[in-house]
Amino acid sequence: MRAVRIHQYGGTETLQLDQIDTPTINADDILINVKAAAINPVDWKIREGYLQQFIPYKLPVTLGWDVAGVVTQVGTEVTDFKVGDEVFSRPDIARDGSYADYIAVKASEVVLKSDKLDFAQAAALPLAGITAWQCLVDVSQVQAGQRVLIHAGAGGVGHLAIQIAKAKGAFVIATASAANQALLTELGADQAVDYALGALTEQVEAVDIVFDTMGGEIQANSWELLKAGGMLVSVVEPPSEEKAKQYGVKSAFVFIEPSSRILTELNKLVEADQLTPLIEHRFSLEQIEAAHLQSQSGRTRGKIVIEVN
Ligand SMILES: NC(=O)c1ccc[n+]([C@@H]2O[C@H](COP(=O)([O-])OP(=O)(O)OC[C@H]3O[C@@H](n4cnc5c(N)ncnc54)[C@H](OP(=O)(O)O)[C@@H]3O)[C@@H](O)[C@H]2O)c1
């Protein structure tokens, strides 16, 4: 089968389209014929070697940790799936990924995809959707009527976070460049903020939750936007505990894990027409370098999908 692998860490030139054996599955795995995979910033961060300390890969490794496809084989212990099922998953990041014709995934990390999603949309949802749900619902416990600020609302995580927060009844404020202001409103944001127009303290009234997908100065400038007792949740860098204490707020850092529970919740929102992934860029496996460069640009609206089969 075809698989895009890296044999060493480095730039996009390390992405190599190899011919390799189809993976063998464990008793608790299923084998998925990949219809679509999605790109996430973690893919190129791993490619560059930034996460070597946390995830010690034995190279070569196949990249890509979002998948939608069709079950072609089930392990001897698997009872929840059968050959032919249409599924999606954010599989274990420590195993070979989804930029390939086939991927072996633990059945417990897989969910049947909603008929309302095509394969590309289903591949666009898991990693970014689980991230947004975990931060807003599980960790921040967003409540109806709360004010939620979502940084980078036009991005892969942010555009799903806006929809999830709206579905939970929050008043949603989201940031983007001038070019993406209309998109924020289309996604359901109650207030669209152009971050280039000045300090957010001048543009945004106090909020209950800040969802930080940017880190750095953007995170540092977020403390004073929070009401006392509010929550700053980041997926980029652990917020300072000292600052949280100083401002009388809570803070959390989240690094996501596979979750079929959350995928099931995302499916429910899809079925209720409250959640639709936006795909702005489609590539083939052969175009993987261009797909990574698009993700690295930091300017992607919605998601980047690799159409595999
Ligand atoms: N810890 C975890 O488990 C976890 C999980 C998922 C993602 N992440 C991390 O979260 C980050 C975001 O991921 P993603 O997939 O959403 O990335 P992405 O899709 O590449 O984000 C691109 C978006 O960022 C926006 N942006 C750029 N500069 C901005 C600024 N100064 N203010 C507001 N928006 C800005 C862009 O909008 P404009 O062009 O309009 O500026 C663009 O739409 C990445 O660093 C990723 O690695 C971590």
The ligand as an SDF file (V2000), in Angstrom:
LIG
                    3D

 48 52  0  0  0  0  0  0  0  0999 V2000
   -2.7850   20.3850   22.7890 N   0  0  0  0  0  0  0  0  0  0  0  0
   -3.5300   19.7550   21.8920 C   0  0  0  0  0  0  0  0  0  0  0  0
   -3.9950   18.6400   22.1320 O   0  0  0  0  0  0  0  0  0  0  0  0
   -3.8330   20.4230   20.5760 C   0  0  0  0  0  0  0  0  0  0  0  0
   -4.8440   19.9200   19.7630 C   0  0  0  0  0  0  0  0  0  0  0  0
   -5.1390   20.5930   18.5750 C   0  0  0  0  0  0  0  0  0  0  0  0
   -4.4200   21.7190   18.2060 C   0  0  0  0  0  0  0  0  0  0  0  0
   -3.4170   22.1490   19.0050 N   0  0  0  0  0  0  0  0  0  0  0  0
   -2.6490   23.3560   18.6310 C   0  0  0  0  0  0  0  0  0  0  0  0
   -3.5460   24.4550   18.5270 O   0  0  0  0  0  0  0  0  0  0  0  0
   -3.0590   25.3640   17.5560 C   0  0  0  0  0  0  0  0  0  0  0  0
   -4.1780   25.6950   16.5850 C   0  0  0  0  0  0  0  0  0  0  0  0
   -4.5110   24.5460   15.8140 O   0  0  0  0  0  0  0  0  0  0  0  0
   -5.4290   24.6800   14.5360 P   0  0  0  0  0  0  0  0  0  0  0  0
   -5.5550   23.3380   13.9240 O   0  0  0  0  0  0  0  0  0  0  0  0
   -6.6660   25.4400   14.8520 O   0  0  0  0  0  0  0  0  0  0  0  0
   -4.4840   25.6080   13.6200 O   0  0  0  0  0  0  0  0  0  0  0  0
   -4.7700   26.2760   12.2020 P   0  0  0  0  0  0  0  0  0  0  0  0
   -6.0050   25.7120   11.6030 O   0  0  0  0  0  0  0  0  0  0  0  0
   -3.5240   26.2200   11.4340 O   0  0  0  0  0  0  0  0  0  0  0  0
   -5.0480   27.8110   12.5980 O   0  0  0  0  0  0  0  0  0  0  0  0
   -5.0200   28.7500   11.5650 C   0  0  0  0  0  0  0  0  0  0  0  0
   -5.8350   29.9590   11.9780 C   0  0  0  0  0  0  0  0  0  0  0  0
   -5.1170   30.7580   12.9170 O   0  0  0  0  0  0  0  0  0  0  0  0
   -5.6030   32.0690   12.7710 C   0  0  0  0  0  0  0  0  0  0  0  0
   -4.6650   33.0460   13.3280 N   0  0  0  0  0  0  0  0  0  0  0  0
   -3.3600   33.2500   12.9860 C   0  0  0  0  0  0  0  0  0  0  0  0
   -2.8540   34.2500   13.7320 N   0  0  0  0  0  0  0  0  0  0  0  0
   -3.8430   34.6850   14.5520 C   0  0  0  0  0  0  0  0  0  0  0  0
   -3.9480   35.6760   15.5770 C   0  0  0  0  0  0  0  0  0  0  0  0
   -2.8990   36.4470   15.8900 N   0  0  0  0  0  0  0  0  0  0  0  0
   -5.1260   35.8170   16.2460 N   0  0  0  0  0  0  0  0  0  0  0  0
   -6.1930   35.0470   15.9490 C   0  0  0  0  0  0  0  0  0  0  0  0
   -6.1680   34.0940   14.9710 N   0  0  0  0  0  0  0  0  0  0  0  0
   -5.0100   33.9200   14.2960 C   0  0  0  0  0  0  0  0  0  0  0  0
   -5.7720   32.2290   11.2660 C   0  0  0  0  0  0  0  0  0  0  0  0
   -6.8070   33.1610   11.0390 O   0  0  0  0  0  0  0  0  0  0  0  0
   -6.4430   34.5690   10.3290 P   0  0  0  0  0  0  0  0  0  0  0  0
   -5.7620   34.1940    9.0320 O   0  0  0  0  0  0  0  0  0  0  0  0
   -7.7680   35.2190   10.1650 O   0  0  0  0  0  0  0  0  0  0  0  0
   -5.5160   35.2660   11.2800 O   0  0  0  0  0  0  0  0  0  0  0  0
   -6.1390   30.8280   10.7930 C   0  0  0  0  0  0  0  0  0  0  0  0
   -7.5170   30.7160   10.4930 O   0  0  0  0  0  0  0  0  0  0  0  0
   -1.8280   24.7120   16.9170 C   0  0  0  0  0  0  0  0  0  0  0  0
   -0.6710   25.2170   17.5370 O   0  0  0  0  0  0  0  0  0  0  0  0
   -1.9880   23.2480   17.2690 C   0  0  0  0  0  0  0  0  0  0  0  0
   -0.7880   22.5250   17.3150 O   0  0  0  0  0  0  0  0  0  0  0  0
   -3.0970   21.5330   20.1710 C   0  0  0  0  0  0  0  0  0  0  0  0
  1  2  1  0
  2  3  2  0
  2  4  1  0
  4  5  1  0
  4 48  2  0
  5  6  2  0
  6  7  1  0
  7  8  2  0
  8  9  1  0
  8 48  1  0
  9 10  1  0
  9 46  1  0
 10 11  1  0
 11 12  1  0
 11 44  1  0
 12 13  1  0
 13 14  1  0
 14 15  2  0
 14 16  1  0
 14 17  1  0
 17 18  1  0
 18 19  2  0
 18 20  1  0
 18 21  1  0
 21 22  1  0
 22 23  1  0
 23 24  1  0
 23 42  1  0
 24 25  1  0
 25 26  1  0
 25 36  1  0
 26 27  1  0
 26 35  1  0
 27 28  2  0
 28 29  1  0
 29 30  1  0
 29 35  2  0
 30 31  1  0
 30 32  2  0
 32 33  1  0
 33 34  2  0
 34 35  1  0
 36 37  1  0
 36 42  1  0
 37 38  1  0
 38 39  2  0
 38 40  1  0
 38 41  1  0
 42 43  1  0
 44 45  1  0
 44 46  1  0
 46 47  1  0
M  CHG  2   8   1  16  -1
M  END
$$$$
